[in-house]
Amino acid sequence: MLRDMEPDLLHDIVRHRLQERRLPLSHAIGFRETRGDGRPCDACEEPISPKERAVLVMVSLEWLSVRFHVDCYKV
């Protein structure tokens, strides 16, 4: 899994996805922690299982929500 790799490598992947606009660059206007539901993390693209915590983030301007594993969100 991508998120099991070195934090620096995951950080580089997230930065690259931001540059490619595969992740939004806007400010978060709200977020909450919840359980995963099997949908993929927007950072590492691995599924977030129901046994894992997820962070749901509402992003301003685009008014979209993105989801992350807790560790991926911290990156």
C-alpha positions in Angstrom: 0.0 0.0 0.0 1.2 3.5 -0.7 0.6 4.8 2.8 2.8 2.1 4.2 5.8 3.6 2.4 8.1 6.2 3.8 6.4 9.4 4.9 8.7 11.4 2.6 7.6 9.4 -0.4 3.9 9.7 0.4 4.5 13.4 0.9 6.0 13.6 -2.6 3.1 11.8 -4.1 0.6 14.1 -2.4 2.6 17.1 -3.6 2.6 15.8 -7.2 -1.2 15.2 -7.1 -1.7 18.8 -5.8 0.5 20.1 -8.7 -1.5 18.0 -11.2 -4.7 19.3 -9.6 -5.8 15.8 -8.8 -6.2 17.1 -5.2 -7.8 20.5 -4.6 -5.6 23.5 -3.6 -8.3 25.4 -1.8 -8.7 25.8 1.9 -10.7 23.3 4.0 -13.8 24.9 5.3 -14.8 21.9 7.4 -13.8 18.4 8.2 -14.8 15.4 10.3 -13.5 12.0 11.3 -15.6 9.0 10.5 -15.2 5.3 9.7 -14.1 4.3 6.2 -16.6 2.8 3.8 -14.4 1.1 1.3 -14.1 4.1 -1.0 -10.6 5.1 -1.9 -8.4 7.7 -0.2 -8.0 10.8 -2.4 -4.3 10.9 -1.4 -3.0 7.3 -1.7 -5.9 5.9 -3.7 -6.1 2.8 -1.4 -9.6 1.9 -0.1 -10.4 3.1 3.4 -11.9 0.0 5.1 -14.6 0.2 7.7 -12.0 -0.8 10.3 -10.1 2.4 9.6 -10.7 6.0 10.5 -11.2 8.4 7.6 -11.1 12.2 7.4 -13.8 13.9 5.2 -12.8 17.4 4.2 -15.1 20.0 2.6 -13.0 22.3 0.3 -14.0 25.9 -0.4 -14.4 27.3 -3.9 -14.9 23.9 -5.5 -17.5 22.9 -2.9 -16.3 19.3 -3.0 -15.5 16.8 -0.4 -12.4 14.7 -0.3 -11.6 11.7 1.9 -8.3 10.6 3.3 -6.9 7.9 5.7 -6.1 9.8 8.9 -2.3 9.3 8.2 -2.6 10.5 4.6 -4.5 13.6 5.8 -1.7 14.4 8.2 0.8 14.4 5.3 
